[in-house]
Amino acid sequence: MQDKEGINCCIDVTYRLSASNNNLGFLGTTTNIVNENKLLTYSFVPFLWFFCATEATVVYEAVYNSITKWSKLLHGINFEVKYMQQDHCAASAAAAGNCFPLAIIADCYPHLVRKCREHKNLLRDKDLLGGLLNDVQRLHLADPSNDIFSILAAATIKHWEQQGEGEFATWFKEVYLHKRWCNFSIGSLPIGVQPDNNSLESLNRVIKNWIGTNTSFAILLKVRLV
């Protein structure tokens, strides 16, 4: 599928891994796994890992340029990314736009839902949050047609405004219906590309639990990640 569609990448950074607040980032892809019970799951496969003091566009550009350079030198592969699975990180998306201008950002849906909950304070009637999240889920499960998604999104925003929740509607429209970030619908992406970063974040959680958060950076560099 990736030969035909283009490479699907995942990227994420886990914060405060060491006593000096160094962060560990991973770049890789996801692979589908058919289990014995016939259910389909997916797993993260890392290509590259890196330390960074902060998330910035220049950091991600260095990561993307490194994987492009070494893929060509070592494997003769033109590392052309078609999809980038990530959370709502502007620096990563900006760097992807510079290094992989044709890449589509697959915005992380669980991250989106978490941010909607965090912005509950924008609601005049807090009891409406559950209904609004149901509306967001319908957008997430929208038919694989950009036209249908656009119509449904416009109708959703109008419905929220009619309920008196214009402030929340404006925030959601400006943040998640922007051209860069609106690919959180499973219908907007091919099979094998997930609008979430769960498998990579699961790896981050395992590493943080294993290493802890107070390891000195000098010792951290000696840890062999298997």
Secondary structure, DSSP 4 states (H G I P E B T S, - for coil): -HHHH-EEEEEEEE---BTT--EEEEEEEEEEEE-TTS-EEEEEEEEEEEEESS--HHHHHHHHHHHHHHHHHHH-----EEEEEE-S-HHHHHHHHHH-TTPEEEE-HHHHHHHHHHTGGG-SSGGGHHHHHHHHHHHHT--S-HHHHHHHHHHHHHHHHHTT-HHHHHHHHHHHSSTTT---SGGGS-TT--S--HHHHHHHHHHHHHH-S-B-HHHHHHPPP-
